[in-house]
Amino acid sequence: MAAPATPSATPGNIRRVVAASLVGTTIEWYDFFLYGSAAALVFNKLFFPSSEPLVGTLLAFLTYAIGFAARPLGGVVFGHYGDKIGRKKLLILSLLMMGGATFAMGLLPTHASIGVGAPILLTLLRLLQGFALGGEWGGAVLLVSEHGDDKSRGFWASWPQAGAPGGNLLATGVLALLAAVQSDEAFLAWGWRVPFLLSGVLVVVGLWIRVSVSESPVFLEAQARAAEQAAAGAKEKLPVAEVFRTNWRGVLTAIGTRLGENISYYILTAFLLVYVTTHLGLSKSNGLNAVLIGSAVHFVTIPAWGALSDRIGRRPVTLIGSVGMTGWAFAFFAMLDTKSFPAIAAAVTIGLLFHGAMYGPQAAFISEMFDTTVRYSGASMGSQLASIIGGALAPIVAVELLKDYGASLPVSLYLAAAVVITTLTVLVAKETRGRDLARNHTPAGAAIPGARQIDQRSASATG
């Protein structure tokens, strides 16, 4: 029996899928970034009290990094079951796990109440957050990528990417509002809990939207083929093992592509708050409002970068961002050091524009590197392994460099080195624009990365 044909994407259907993915990723990134902002502003005082501010901040960021350490494990587990039973079911589960952990953080007693038990509980909840987010990114971008068509995949798949600045915008906005209307004492006493407890309401909204969408048609077609092969006696293969056996270069390409993007984002947003408040001695509102403005521009421009990648390719757009960020790594801190709010806001906004050029095409770029049966596993593993050596360590390394040298130049060099790695990775990778996601591009047993095989029929159709 032949596998069913992949249903064609309709404008209404793809918009529903994009809305479900965008809302879900915005909520999950809200939860994840909320922790990062709180780690920079209040967790060092409430859960890791220390006589030296930067030491307490460093400890808070260590628990922040633990969330990243759990992300590859989440990527493995969610990737395995997402490649077996579907994208939609796993996305609902990841949203419930992330929202529950964040809501629970808002109820935690502090170090002053229960001592060392407070940071331990905080760390356990952070692990659960990281585990859930490890499965969220791959599923959200794949659900959109596999519903969309080959010619406009970069644009549609970039919308879940916009969930990152959307979540950061929401988290930073709530914190900035509370900081503006509350005294520092009230914010430390109870105000910081409000944004964490709001997560419960957001999760209900996200679930209502996410349950209404259909499963990926490309996945359903692949699942039908797998059922036929199983009925014929073919041995079932583990998606995680298979992706490393046949497509390990795709995983490495995904890691290199994400590294500079990941590190730059967390320095531009999370570390910025530490630099502005601790090193420059400015109020937290300066940093929060700058991130707020930059995130609003970031949210709008990410889909524009994705659309541009449909016209000129994933690689050229990514290179605009990585090369631009190399120079901006030095200009960024020079503008912060002026202590002028307009300059600080401009530094963050321009930096996030360069970041968006790397981030916008990334969902389509990485999705196109893998075949359907291992796509969730491959995309999740590549992106989440990069998050450990990238986003997890970026604030810690930056804080440690600032503490040791008392200047921003070492942080700039660290950031520049990271985006150079991304530039070199993208330069040696092959273009994937126009690839037919329903077609198997990796012959069984061949160690050929999906990123290096382009469907010639689709490529010619897109020019």
FIROMI-735959 format. One record per residue (C-alpha): residue number from 1; residue in one letter; x, y, z. Coordinates in Angstrom, 1 decimal, decimal comma. Example, Ala and Ser with C-alpha at 12.3 -4.5 7.8 and 13.67 -1.06 7.14 Angstrom:
2
pos / code / X / Y / Z
1 / A / 12,3 / -4,5 / 7,8
2 / S / 13,7 / -1,1 / 7,1
This chain:
463
pos / code / X / Y / Z
1 / M / 0,0 / 0,0 / 0,0
2 / A / 1,4 / 3,4 / -1,0
3 / A / 2,0 / 6,1 / 1,7
4 / P / -0,6 / 8,8 / 1,7
5 / A / 0,3 / 12,0 / -0,1
6 / T / 1,3 / 14,9 / 2,0
7 / P / -1,6 / 17,4 / 2,2
8 / S / -0,9 / 20,7 / 0,7
9 / A / -0,5 / 23,6 / 3,1
10 / T / -3,4 / 26,1 / 3,0
11 / P / -3,0 / 29,7 / 4,2
12 / G / -5,5 / 29,3 / 7,0
13 / N / -4,0 / 26,0 / 8,2
14 / I / -0,4 / 27,3 / 8,2
15 / R / -1,5 / 30,4 / 10,1
16 / R / -3,2 / 28,3 / 12,8
17 / V / -0,1 / 26,2 / 13,2
18 / V / 2,2 / 29,2 / 13,3
19 / A / -0,1 / 30,9 / 15,9
20 / A / 0,0 / 27,7 / 18,1
21 / S / 3,8 / 27,4 / 17,8
22 / L / 4,4 / 31,1 / 18,4
23 / V / 2,1 / 31,4 / 21,5
24 / G / 3,6 / 28,2 / 23,0
25 / T / 7,2 / 29,2 / 22,4
26 / T / 6,6 / 32,7 / 23,7
27 / I / 5,2 / 31,3 / 26,9
28 / E / 8,0 / 28,8 / 27,4
29 / W / 10,6 / 31,4 / 26,7
30 / Y / 8,9 / 33,7 / 29,0
31 / D / 9,3 / 31,1 / 31,7
32 / F / 12,9 / 30,4 / 30,8
33 / F / 14,0 / 34,0 / 30,5
34 / L / 12,2 / 35,1 / 33,6
35 / Y / 14,6 / 33,0 / 35,5
36 / G / 17,6 / 34,6 / 33,8
37 / S / 16,4 / 38,1 / 34,6
38 / A / 15,5 / 37,1 / 38,2
39 / A / 19,0 / 35,5 / 38,5
40 / A / 20,6 / 38,8 / 37,5
41 / L / 18,4 / 41,0 / 39,7
42 / V / 17,0 / 39,2 / 42,8
43 / F / 18,0 / 35,5 / 43,1
44 / N / 21,5 / 36,4 / 44,2
45 / K / 20,0 / 38,2 / 47,2
46 / L / 17,2 / 35,8 / 48,0
47 / F / 18,7 / 32,4 / 47,4
48 / F / 22,5 / 33,0 / 47,3
49 / P / 23,2 / 35,8 / 49,8
50 / S / 26,8 / 36,8 / 49,7
51 / S / 28,8 / 39,7 / 50,9
52 / E / 30,2 / 40,3 / 47,4
53 / P / 27,5 / 41,0 / 44,8
54 / L / 29,2 / 39,4 / 41,8
55 / V / 29,8 / 36,2 / 43,8
56 / G / 26,1 / 35,9 / 44,6
57 / T / 25,3 / 36,7 / 41,0
58 / L / 27,7 / 34,0 / 39,8
59 / L / 26,1 / 31,4 / 42,0
60 / A / 22,6 / 32,4 / 40,7
61 / F / 23,9 / 32,1 / 37,1
62 / L / 25,3 / 28,6 / 37,9
63 / T / 21,7 / 27,4 / 38,6
64 / Y / 20,7 / 29,3 / 35,5
65 / A / 23,2 / 27,2 / 33,6
66 / I / 21,9 / 23,9 / 35,1
67 / G / 18,7 / 24,5 / 33,1
68 / F / 20,8 / 24,4 / 29,9
69 / A / 22,5 / 21,2 / 31,0
70 / A / 19,1 / 19,5 / 31,2
71 / R / 18,1 / 20,6 / 27,7
72 / P / 20,0 / 18,0 / 25,7
73 / L / 18,4 / 15,3 / 27,8
74 / G / 15,1 / 16,8 / 27,1
75 / G / 16,0 / 16,9 / 23,4
76 / V / 16,9 / 13,2 / 23,4
77 / V / 13,7 / 12,1 / 25,2
78 / F / 11,3 / 14,5 / 23,4
79 / G / 13,1 / 13,9 / 20,1
80 / H / 12,8 / 10,1 / 20,4
81 / Y / 9,1 / 10,2 / 21,2
82 / G / 8,4 / 13,1 / 18,8
83 / D / 9,9 / 11,1 / 15,9
84 / K / 7,8 / 8,1 / 17,0
85 / I / 4,4 / 9,3 / 18,1
86 / G / 4,2 / 12,9 / 16,7
87 / R / 5,2 / 16,5 / 17,3
88 / K / 1,9 / 17,8 / 18,7
89 / K / 1,6 / 15,5 / 21,8
90 / L / 5,2 / 16,3 / 22,9
91 / L / 4,6 / 20,0 / 22,5
92 / I / 1,6 / 19,9 / 24,8
93 / L / 3,6 / 18,0 / 27,4
94 / S / 6,6 / 20,4 / 27,2
95 / L / 4,3 / 23,3 / 27,8
96 / L / 2,7 / 21,7 / 30,9
97 / M / 6,1 / 20,8 / 32,4
98 / M / 7,6 / 24,3 / 31,8
99 / G / 4,6 / 26,2 / 33,1
100 / G / 4,3 / 24,0 / 36,2
101 / A / 7,9 / 24,4 / 37,1
102 / T / 7,8 / 28,2 / 36,7
103 / F / 4,6 / 28,5 / 38,7
104 / A / 6,2 / 26,5 / 41,5
105 / M / 9,2 / 28,9 / 41,6
106 / G / 6,8 / 31,7 / 42,5
107 / L / 5,8 / 29,7 / 45,6
108 / L / 9,3 / 28,9 / 46,8
109 / P / 10,5 / 29,9 / 50,3
110 / T / 13,8 / 31,8 / 50,2
111 / H / 17,2 / 31,2 / 51,9
112 / A / 16,1 / 33,3 / 54,8
113 / S / 13,2 / 30,9 / 55,5
114 / I / 14,6 / 27,4 / 55,0
115 / G / 18,3 / 27,9 / 54,4
116 / V / 20,1 / 25,7 / 51,9
117 / G / 16,9 / 23,9 / 51,0
118 / A / 15,8 / 27,0 / 49,1
119 / P / 18,5 / 27,0 / 46,4
120 / I / 18,2 / 23,2 / 46,1
121 / L / 14,5 / 23,4 / 45,3
122 / L / 15,2 / 26,2 / 42,9
123 / T / 17,8 / 24,1 / 41,2
124 / L / 15,5 / 21,1 / 40,8
125 / L / 12,8 / 23,3 / 39,3
126 / R / 15,3 / 24,8 / 36,9
127 / L / 16,3 / 21,3 / 35,8
128 / L / 12,7 / 20,6 / 35,0
129 / Q / 12,5 / 23,9 / 33,0
130 / G / 15,5 / 23,0 / 31,0
131 / F / 14,3 / 19,5 / 30,3
132 / A / 11,0 / 20,8 / 29,0
133 / L / 12,6 / 23,5 / 26,8
134 / G / 15,0 / 20,9 / 25,3
135 / G / 12,0 / 19,3 / 23,6
136 / E / 10,0 / 22,5 / 22,9
137 / W / 12,3 / 24,2 / 20,3
138 / G / 12,6 / 21,2 / 17,9
139 / G / 8,9 / 20,3 / 18,0
140 / A / 7,7 / 23,9 / 17,5
141 / V / 9,9 / 24,7 / 14,5
142 / L / 9,3 / 21,3 / 13,0
143 / L / 5,5 / 21,5 / 13,3
144 / V / 5,6 / 24,8 / 11,3
145 / S / 8,4 / 23,7 / 8,9
146 / E / 6,6 / 20,4 / 8,0
147 / H / 3,2 / 22,1 / 7,5
148 / G / 4,6 / 24,8 / 5,2
149 / D / 5,8 / 24,7 / 1,6
150 / D / 9,3 / 24,7 / 0,4
151 / K / 9,3 / 28,2 / -1,1
152 / S / 8,3 / 30,1 / 2,1
153 / R / 9,5 / 27,9 / 4,8
154 / G / 12,1 / 30,4 / 6,1
155 / F / 9,4 / 33,0 / 6,7
156 / W / 6,8 / 30,7 / 8,4
157 / A / 9,4 / 28,7 / 10,5
158 / S / 10,9 / 32,0 / 11,8
159 / W / 7,7 / 32,8 / 13,7
160 / P / 8,4 / 30,3 / 16,4
161 / Q / 11,8 / 31,8 / 16,6
162 / A / 10,1 / 35,1 / 17,4
163 / G / 8,8 / 33,4 / 20,5
164 / A / 12,2 / 33,9 / 22,1
165 / P / 12,2 / 37,8 / 22,0
166 / G / 8,4 / 37,6 / 22,5
167 / G / 8,9 / 35,7 / 25,8
168 / N / 11,8 / 37,9 / 26,8
169 / L / 9,7 / 41,0 / 26,0
170 / L / 6,9 / 39,6 / 28,2
171 / A / 9,2 / 38,6 / 31,0
172 / T / 11,2 / 41,8 / 31,0
173 / G / 8,1 / 43,9 / 30,6
174 / V / 6,5 / 42,4 / 33,7
175 / L / 9,7 / 42,9 / 35,7
176 / A / 10,1 / 46,4 / 34,4
177 / L / 6,6 / 47,3 / 35,3
178 / L / 7,0 / 45,9 / 38,8
179 / A / 10,3 / 47,7 / 39,3
180 / A / 8,7 / 51,0 / 38,2
181 / V / 5,7 / 50,8 / 40,6
182 / Q / 7,4 / 49,1 / 43,6
183 / S / 10,2 / 50,0 / 45,9
184 / D / 13,2 / 47,7 / 45,9
185 / E / 12,1 / 46,4 / 49,3
186 / A / 8,7 / 45,4 / 48,1
187 / F / 10,1 / 43,9 / 44,9
188 / L / 12,5 / 41,7 / 47,0
189 / A / 9,8 / 40,8 / 49,5
190 / W / 7,1 / 39,6 / 47,2
191 / G / 6,9 / 41,5 / 43,9
192 / W / 9,4 / 39,1 / 42,1
193 / R / 6,9 / 36,3 / 42,6
194 / V / 4,1 / 37,8 / 40,5
195 / P / 5,6 / 37,1 / 37,1
196 / F / 6,3 / 33,5 / 38,0
197 / L / 2,7 / 33,0 / 39,2
198 / L / 1,4 / 34,6 / 36,0
199 / S / 2,8 / 31,6 / 34,1
200 / G / -0,1 / 29,5 / 35,3
201 / V / -2,6 / 31,7 / 33,4
202 / L / -0,4 / 31,8 / 30,3
203 / V / -0,1 / 28,0 / 30,1
204 / V / -3,9 / 27,6 / 30,1
205 / V / -4,0 / 30,0 / 27,1
206 / G / -1,2 / 28,2 / 25,3
207 / L / -2,8 / 24,8 / 25,8
208 / W / -6,1 / 26,0 / 24,5
209 / I / -4,5 / 27,2 / 21,2
210 / R / -2,1 / 24,2 / 20,9
211 / V / -4,6 / 21,5 / 21,2
212 / S / -6,6 / 22,8 / 18,2
213 / V / -3,9 / 22,3 / 15,6
214 / S / -3,3 / 19,2 / 13,5
215 / E / -0,3 / 16,9 / 13,5
216 / S / 2,4 / 17,5 / 10,9
217 / P / 1,4 / 15,9 / 7,5
218 / V / 5,0 / 15,2 / 6,7
219 / F / 5,3 / 13,2 / 9,9
220 / L / 2,1 / 11,3 / 9,3
221 / E / 3,3 / 10,3 / 5,9
222 / A / 6,6 / 9,1 / 7,3
223 / Q / 4,8 / 7,3 / 10,1
224 / A / 2,7 / 5,4 / 7,5
225 / R / 5,8 / 4,4 / 5,6
226 / A / 7,4 / 3,2 / 8,9
227 / A / 4,3 / 1,1 / 9,7
228 / E / 4,5 / -0,6 / 6,2
229 / Q / 8,2 / -1,4 / 6,7
230 / A / 7,5 / -2,8 / 10,2
231 / A / 4,7 / -5,0 / 8,8
232 / A / 7,2 / -6,2 / 6,2
233 / G / 9,6 / -7,2 / 9,0
234 / A / 12,0 / -4,3 / 9,0
235 / K / 13,8 / -3,7 / 12,3
236 / E / 12,8 / -0,6 / 14,2
237 / K / 15,6 / 1,9 / 14,8
238 / L / 16,1 / 4,4 / 17,6
239 / P / 15,9 / 7,9 / 16,1
240 / V / 18,7 / 9,3 / 18,4
241 / A / 21,1 / 6,5 / 17,4
242 / E / 20,2 / 6,7 / 13,8
243 / V / 20,7 / 10,5 / 13,6
244 / F / 24,3 / 10,1 / 14,9
245 / R / 25,0 / 7,1 / 12,6
246 / T / 23,7 / 8,7 / 9,4
247 / N / 23,7 / 12,4 / 10,0
248 / W / 26,4 / 13,3 / 12,6
249 / R / 27,7 / 16,1 / 10,3
250 / G / 24,3 / 17,7 / 10,4
251 / V / 24,3 / 17,7 / 14,2
252 / L / 27,8 / 19,3 / 14,2
253 / T / 26,7 / 21,9 / 11,6
254 / A / 23,7 / 22,7 / 13,8
255 / I / 25,9 / 23,1 / 16,9
256 / G / 28,3 / 25,5 / 15,1
257 / T / 25,5 / 27,5 / 13,5
258 / R / 23,9 / 28,0 / 16,9
259 / L / 27,0 / 28,7 / 19,0
260 / G / 27,6 / 32,3 / 18,2
261 / E / 23,9 / 33,1 / 18,0
262 / N / 23,4 / 31,5 / 21,5
263 / I / 26,3 / 33,2 / 23,2
264 / S / 25,5 / 36,6 / 21,7
265 / Y / 21,9 / 36,5 / 22,8
266 / Y / 22,6 / 35,8 / 26,5
267 / I / 25,3 / 38,5 / 26,7
268 / L / 23,1 / 41,1 / 25,0
269 / T / 20,2 / 40,3 / 27,4
270 / A / 21,1 / 38,4 / 30,6
271 / F / 24,7 / 39,6 / 31,2
272 / L / 23,7 / 43,1 / 30,2
273 / L / 21,6 / 43,4 / 33,4
274 / V / 24,6 / 42,5 / 35,5
275 / Y / 26,9 / 44,9 / 33,7
276 / V / 24,6 / 47,8 / 33,9
277 / T / 23,7 / 47,4 / 37,5
278 / T / 26,9 / 46,0 / 39,1
279 / H / 29,7 / 47,4 / 36,9
280 / L / 28,2 / 50,8 / 35,8
281 / G / 26,2 / 51,4 / 39,0
282 / L / 22,9 / 52,2 / 37,1
283 / S / 19,4 / 51,2 / 38,2
284 / K / 18,0 / 48,0 / 37,0
285 / S / 15,3 / 49,9 / 35,0
286 / N / 18,0 / 51,1 / 32,6
287 / G / 18,9 / 47,5 / 31,6
288 / L / 15,3 / 46,2 / 31,7
289 / N / 13,9 / 49,0 / 29,5
290 / A / 16,8 / 48,7 / 27,0
291 / V / 16,1 / 44,9 / 26,7
292 / L / 12,4 / 45,8 / 26,4
293 / I / 12,9 / 48,1 / 23,4
294 / G / 15,4 / 45,8 / 21,8
295 / S / 13,2 / 42,8 / 22,1
296 / A / 10,2 / 44,6 / 20,5
297 / V / 12,4 / 45,4 / 17,5
298 / H / 13,8 / 41,8 / 17,5
299 / F / 10,3 / 40,3 / 17,5
300 / V / 9,3 / 42,2 / 14,4
301 / T / 12,5 / 41,7 / 12,4
302 / I / 13,1 / 38,0 / 12,9
303 / P / 10,3 / 37,0 / 10,4
304 / A / 11,8 / 39,6 / 8,0
305 / W / 15,2 / 37,9 / 8,2
306 / G / 13,4 / 34,5 / 7,7
307 / A / 11,6 / 35,8 / 4,6
308 / L / 14,9 / 37,2 / 3,2
309 / S / 16,4 / 33,7 / 3,6
310 / D / 13,7 / 32,4 / 1,3
311 / R / 14,9 / 34,8 / -1,4
312 / I / 18,7 / 34,7 / -1,1
313 / G / 19,3 / 31,6 / 1,0
314 / R / 19,9 / 30,6 / 4,7
315 / R / 23,7 / 30,9 / 4,6
316 / P / 23,9 / 34,6 / 3,3
317 / V / 21,4 / 35,9 / 5,9
318 / T / 23,1 / 34,0 / 8,7
319 / L / 26,5 / 35,4 / 7,6
320 / I / 25,1 / 39,0 / 7,7
321 / G / 24,4 / 38,4 / 11,4
322 / S / 27,6 / 36,6 / 12,4
323 / V / 30,0 / 38,9 / 10,6
324 / G / 28,1 / 42,0 / 11,9
325 / M / 28,1 / 40,6 / 15,5
326 / T / 31,9 / 40,2 / 15,4
327 / G / 32,3 / 43,9 / 15,1
328 / W / 29,4 / 44,8 / 17,4
329 / A / 31,0 / 42,7 / 20,2
330 / F / 33,3 / 45,7 / 20,8
331 / A / 31,0 / 48,6 / 19,9
332 / F / 28,3 / 47,2 / 22,2
333 / F / 30,2 / 47,7 / 25,5
334 / A / 31,6 / 51,1 / 24,3
335 / M / 28,0 / 52,3 / 24,0
336 / L / 27,1 / 50,9 / 27,4
337 / D / 30,0 / 52,6 / 29,1
338 / T / 28,6 / 56,0 / 28,1
339 / K / 25,9 / 55,4 / 30,8
340 / S / 23,4 / 57,1 / 28,5
341 / F / 20,1 / 55,3 / 28,3
342 / P / 19,6 / 56,1 / 24,6
343 / A / 23,0 / 54,7 / 23,9
344 / I / 22,4 / 51,6 / 26,0
345 / A / 19,0 / 51,0 / 24,3
346 / A / 20,6 / 51,5 / 20,8
347 / A / 23,5 / 49,1 / 21,7
348 / V / 21,0 / 46,3 / 22,7
349 / T / 18,7 / 46,9 / 19,7
350 / I / 21,4 / 46,9 / 17,0
351 / G / 23,0 / 43,9 / 18,6
352 / L / 19,6 / 42,0 / 18,5
353 / L / 19,2 / 43,0 / 14,9
354 / F / 22,5 / 41,2 / 14,1
355 / H / 21,4 / 38,3 / 16,3
356 / G / 18,0 / 38,1 / 14,4
357 / A / 19,9 / 37,6 / 11,1
358 / M / 21,4 / 34,5 / 12,6
359 / Y / 18,3 / 33,4 / 14,4
360 / G / 15,6 / 34,0 / 11,8
361 / P / 16,7 / 31,5 / 9,2
362 / Q / 17,9 / 29,0 / 11,8
363 / A / 14,6 / 27,1 / 12,2
364 / A / 14,3 / 26,3 / 8,5
365 / F / 18,1 / 25,8 / 8,1
366 / I / 18,4 / 23,2 / 10,8
367 / S / 15,0 / 21,5 / 9,9
368 / E / 16,3 / 21,0 / 6,4
369 / M / 19,4 / 19,3 / 7,6
370 / F / 17,6 / 16,1 / 8,7
371 / D / 15,2 / 13,5 / 7,3
372 / T / 11,7 / 13,2 / 8,7
373 / T / 12,2 / 10,0 / 10,8
374 / V / 15,1 / 11,6 / 12,7
375 / R / 14,3 / 15,3 / 12,3
376 / Y / 13,0 / 16,0 / 15,8
377 / S / 16,0 / 14,1 / 17,3
378 / G / 18,6 / 15,7 / 15,1
379 / A / 17,3 / 19,3 / 15,4
380 / S / 16,8 / 19,0 / 19,1
381 / M / 20,2 / 17,5 / 19,8
382 / G / 22,1 / 19,9 / 17,6
383 / S / 20,4 / 23,0 / 19,0
384 / Q / 20,5 / 21,8 / 22,7
385 / L / 24,1 / 20,7 / 22,7
386 / A / 25,0 / 24,1 / 21,4
387 / S / 23,0 / 25,6 / 24,3
388 / I / 25,3 / 24,0 / 26,9
389 / I / 28,5 / 25,4 / 25,6
390 / G / 26,8 / 28,6 / 24,4
391 / G / 23,9 / 30,0 / 26,4
392 / A / 24,6 / 28,0 / 29,6
393 / L / 28,1 / 29,3 / 30,0
394 / A / 27,9 / 32,7 / 28,4
395 / P / 26,6 / 34,7 / 31,5
396 / I / 29,0 / 32,7 / 33,8
397 / V / 32,0 / 33,2 / 31,6
398 / A / 31,1 / 36,9 / 31,1
399 / V / 30,6 / 37,5 / 34,9
400 / E / 33,9 / 35,7 / 35,7
401 / L / 35,8 / 37,7 / 33,1
402 / L / 34,3 / 41,0 / 34,4
403 / K / 35,1 / 40,0 / 38,0
404 / D / 38,7 / 39,0 / 37,2
405 / Y / 39,6 / 41,9 / 34,8
406 / G / 37,2 / 44,6 / 35,8
407 / A / 36,7 / 45,6 / 32,1
408 / S / 34,6 / 44,6 / 29,2
409 / L / 37,3 / 43,9 / 26,6
410 / P / 37,8 / 40,2 / 27,6
411 / V / 34,0 / 39,7 / 27,3
412 / S / 34,1 / 41,3 / 23,8
413 / L / 36,9 / 39,0 / 22,7
414 / Y / 34,9 / 36,0 / 24,0
415 / L / 31,8 / 37,0 / 22,1
416 / A / 33,8 / 37,7 / 18,9
417 / A / 35,5 / 34,3 / 19,0
418 / A / 32,1 / 32,6 / 19,3
419 / V / 30,6 / 34,3 / 16,3
420 / V / 33,7 / 33,6 / 14,3
421 / I / 33,1 / 29,9 / 14,9
422 / T / 29,5 / 30,3 / 13,6
423 / T / 30,8 / 32,2 / 10,5
424 / L / 33,3 / 29,5 / 9,7
425 / T / 30,6 / 26,7 / 10,2
426 / V / 28,2 / 28,4 / 7,8
427 / L / 30,9 / 29,1 / 5,2
428 / V / 31,6 / 25,4 / 4,9
429 / A / 28,0 / 24,3 / 5,1
430 / K / 25,9 / 23,8 / 2,0
431 / E / 22,7 / 25,7 / 1,2
432 / T / 19,5 / 24,0 / 2,1
433 / R / 16,9 / 26,5 / 0,8
434 / G / 14,1 / 24,7 / -1,1
435 / R / 14,7 / 21,2 / 0,2
436 / D / 11,6 / 18,9 / 0,0
437 / L / 11,1 / 17,8 / 3,7
438 / A / 8,9 / 14,9 / 2,6
439 / R / 11,7 / 13,3 / 0,7
440 / N / 14,3 / 11,1 / 2,2
441 / H / 17,7 / 12,6 / 1,4
442 / T / 20,0 / 10,3 / 3,4
443 / P / 20,3 / 6,8 / 2,0
444 / A / 20,2 / 4,0 / 4,6
445 / G / 23,6 / 3,5 / 6,0
446 / A / 25,2 / 6,5 / 4,4
447 / A / 27,0 / 9,0 / 6,7
448 / I / 25,9 / 12,0 / 4,6
449 / P / 24,4 / 15,0 / 6,3
450 / G / 21,0 / 16,2 / 5,2
451 / A / 22,4 / 19,7 / 5,2
452 / R / 24,6 / 18,8 / 2,3
453 / Q / 22,0 / 17,3 / 0,1
454 / I / 19,5 / 19,5 / -1,7
455 / D / 16,5 / 18,3 / -3,6
456 / Q / 17,4 / 19,5 / -7,1
457 / R / 13,8 / 19,5 / -8,2
458 / S / 12,8 / 21,9 / -5,3
459 / A / 16,0 / 23,9 / -5,6
460 / S / 15,4 / 24,6 / -9,3
461 / A / 11,8 / 25,6 / -8,5
462 / T / 13,0 / 28,2 / -6,1
463 / G / 15,9 / 29,5 / -8,2
